[in-house]
């Protein structure tokens, strides 16, 4: 399932996504955008994970997916689709985003579980006893990574000193408050996102991605804050003062 859009007939996909966004009461846009791109990416990745875990409930009449999202009244939200009787691809017609009550009115009481992105809760929490090793060469030299670095930092003769200073400060901050580290799901594993303030020591410019291997964290790349938010949102809405939609 490369794209949930291709998994079923949606009709006006943008309007359906807008309906889902309104049900959650959550902002799914960066800056002043209105296309709910964060929600679209979330839904696509979630559908792929549900398929991988075998958690899409299908019968000869309907299929149901657990979006992992909740209404403003904390009701789980499901995708409900019915069989495409035209015998053409795709197999399903989207009918609604439904709560358990809505589905119960249709006589459906057996519901699928949500996607599971981790088995060890400790992986979501930063361990201050672990050293952080950073792959600076990849961050500085890789073309995609370089494009993420603020231009004034990239053109500075002291780029390494600036990064080292930002990392040292970040380590002190996250050691004092482990909640600064935000978990993300990427390529089948849990990683942590750590804020790097390169220009202003109080305003993050990038997120350093670290993966825990035994008793160390390997910092292998940096993400823009938008990329970091998209990845983090797969697990939960980031509750921090640095990874926001502003």
C-alpha positions in Angstrom: 0.0 0.0 0.0 2.1 2.9 -1.2 -0.6 5.5 -0.8 -3.9 5.2 1.0 -5.4 7.3 -1.7 -5.0 4.4 -4.1 -6.4 1.8 -1.6 -10.0 2.9 -1.9 -12.2 5.3 -3.9 -12.4 8.5 -2.0 -14.3 11.0 -4.1 -13.1 14.5 -3.0 -10.0 13.4 -1.0 -9.1 16.9 0.2 -12.6 17.5 1.5 -12.6 14.1 3.3 -9.3 14.9 4.9 -10.6 18.3 6.0 -13.6 16.5 7.7 -11.1 14.3 9.6 -9.0 17.3 10.6 -12.1 19.0 12.0 -13.1 15.8 13.9 -9.7 15.8 15.7 -9.8 19.5 16.5 -6.0 19.5 15.8 -4.0 21.8 13.6 -2.5 19.8 10.7 -0.8 22.6 8.8 2.5 24.4 8.8 2.4 28.2 9.0 -0.7 29.5 7.1 -1.2 26.5 4.8 -4.7 24.9 4.6 -4.0 21.6 2.8 -3.6 19.4 5.9 -0.4 18.0 4.5 0.7 16.7 7.9 -2.6 14.7 8.3 -2.3 13.3 4.7 1.2 12.0 5.4 0.1 10.7 8.8 -2.8 8.8 7.3 -0.7 7.3 4.5 2.1 6.1 6.9 -0.5 4.8 9.4 -2.3 2.8 6.7 1.0 1.2 5.6 1.8 0.3 9.2 -1.6 -1.2 9.7 -1.2 -3.4 6.6 2.3 -4.4 7.8 0.9 -5.5 11.2 -2.2 -7.2 9.7 -4.6 -4.8 11.5 -6.9 -3.8 8.6 -10.2 -5.5 9.3 -11.8 -6.8 6.1 -15.0 -8.8 5.4 -16.8 -9.6 2.2 -18.8 -6.4 2.7 -16.6 -3.8 4.4 -13.1 -2.9 5.7 -12.2 -0.8 8.7 -8.9 0.9 9.7 -8.1 2.4 13.1 -6.6 5.8 12.3 -5.1 6.1 15.8 -6.7 9.5 16.1 -9.5 10.7 18.5 -12.3 13.2 18.3 -12.4 16.2 20.5 -14.4 13.9 22.9 -11.6 11.3 22.9 -13.6 8.8 20.8 -11.4 6.6 18.5 -11.8 7.4 14.8 -12.0 4.7 12.2 -12.0 4.6 8.4 -15.1 2.7 7.2 -15.2 1.6 3.6 -17.6 -0.7 1.7 -16.9 -3.3 -1.0 -16.6 -1.9 -4.5 -19.3 -3.8 -6.3 -18.2 -2.7 -9.8 -15.4 -5.3 -9.7 -12.8 -2.7 -10.6 -9.8 -1.5 -8.7 -9.6 -0.4 -6.0 -11.6 -2.9 -3.9 -13.2 -0.4 -1.5 -15.3 2.7 -1.5 -14.7 5.2 1.3 -17.9 5.8 3.3 -17.0 7.7 6.4 -14.7 8.5 9.3 -16.6 6.8 12.1 -16.6 6.5 15.9 -17.4 3.2 17.7 -20.9 4.6 18.2 -21.4 5.2 14.5 -20.2 1.7 13.6 -22.3 0.2 16.3 -25.3 1.7 14.6 -24.3 -0.4 11.6 -24.1 -3.5 13.7 -20.3 -3.5 13.7 -18.9 -4.1 17.2 -15.6 -5.9 16.4 -13.0 -3.2 15.7 -9.3 -3.3 14.7 -6.5 -2.1 16.9 -4.4 1.0 16.2 -0.9 0.8 14.7 1.9 0.0 17.2 5.2 1.9 16.7 7.1 0.7 19.8 7.3 -2.2 22.3 9.7 -0.7 24.8 8.4 2.6 26.3 12.0 3.4 27.6 13.0 4.0 24.0 10.8 7.1 24.1 12.9 8.7 26.9 16.3 10.3 26.6 19.0 8.6 28.8 21.4 11.2 30.1 23.9 8.6 30.9 24.5 7.9 27.2 27.1 9.7 25.2 26.1 11.3 21.9 28.3 10.6 18.9 27.7 12.9 15.9 28.4 12.1 12.2 29.5 15.6 11.3 30.9 14.7 7.9 27.4 13.5 6.8 25.7 16.6 8.1 28.2 19.0 6.5 28.9 17.2 3.2 25.7 15.3 2.2 23.9 17.5 -0.3 20.4 16.9 1.2 21.7 17.7 4.7 23.5 20.8 3.6 20.3 22.2 2.1 18.7 22.1 5.6 21.4 24.1 7.3 20.6 27.9 7.6 22.6 29.7 4.9 24.5 32.0 7.3 25.7 29.0 9.2 26.6 27.0 6.1 28.7 29.9 4.8 30.4 30.6 8.2 34.1 29.8 8.6 33.2 28.6 12.1 30.5 26.1 11.2 32.0 23.3 13.2 32.5 25.4 16.3 28.9 26.6 16.0 27.5 23.1 15.7 29.7 21.8 18.5 28.6 24.7 20.8 24.9 24.1 19.9 25.2 20.4 20.6 27.0 20.9 23.9 24.2 23.3 25.0 21.5 21.0 23.8 23.0 18.1 25.8 22.9 20.2 29.0 19.3 21.2 28.3 18.1 17.6 27.6 20.0 16.3 30.6 18.2 18.8 32.8 14.9 18.1 31.2 14.5 14.7 29.3 11.1 15.8 27.9 13.0 18.0 25.4 13.8 14.9 23.5 10.9 14.0 21.2 10.5 10.4 19.8 10.0 9.9 16.1 9.3 6.8 14.0 11.5 6.4 10.9 12.4 3.3 8.8 11.0 0.9 11.3 12.7 2.2 14.4 12.3 4.7 17.2 14.7 7.6 17.3 14.9 10.8 19.3 14.8 14.4 18.0 16.9 17.0 19.8 16.8 20.7 19.1 19.8 22.5 17.7 19.9 26.3 18.2 22.5 27.5 15.7 21.7 31.2 15.3 19.8 32.2 18.4 20.4 30.0 21.4 16.7 30.0 22.3 15.3 29.3 18.8 15.9 25.8 17.2 16.9 25.7 13.6 17.3 22.0 13.1 16.5 18.7 14.9 19.4 16.3 15.5 18.3 12.7 15.0 19.8 10.2 17.4 19.5 6.4 17.5 20.4 4.5 20.7 22.8 1.7 20.1 23.7 -0.1 23.3 24.9 2.6 25.7 25.4 5.5 23.2 23.3 7.7 20.9 24.4 7.9 17.3 23.6 11.3 15.8 23.6 10.7 12.1 21.6 13.4 10.5 19.7 16.7 11.0 16.1 17.4 9.9 14.2 20.6 9.3 11.6 21.2 11.9 8.8 20.4 9.5 10.4 17.1 8.6 10.8 16.4 12.3 7.2 17.2 13.1 5.9 14.9 10.4 7.9 12.0 11.7 7.1 12.7 15.4 3.4 13.0 14.7 3.2 9.3 13.7 3.6 8.4 17.4 1.8 11.3 19.1 1.2 15.0 18.8 4.5 16.6 20.0 3.9 18.3 23.3 7.0 20.6 23.5 7.9 24.3 23.3 10.3 23.8 20.5 8.8 21.4 17.9 5.6 23.3 17.0 3.7 24.3 13.9 4.4 28.1 14.3 
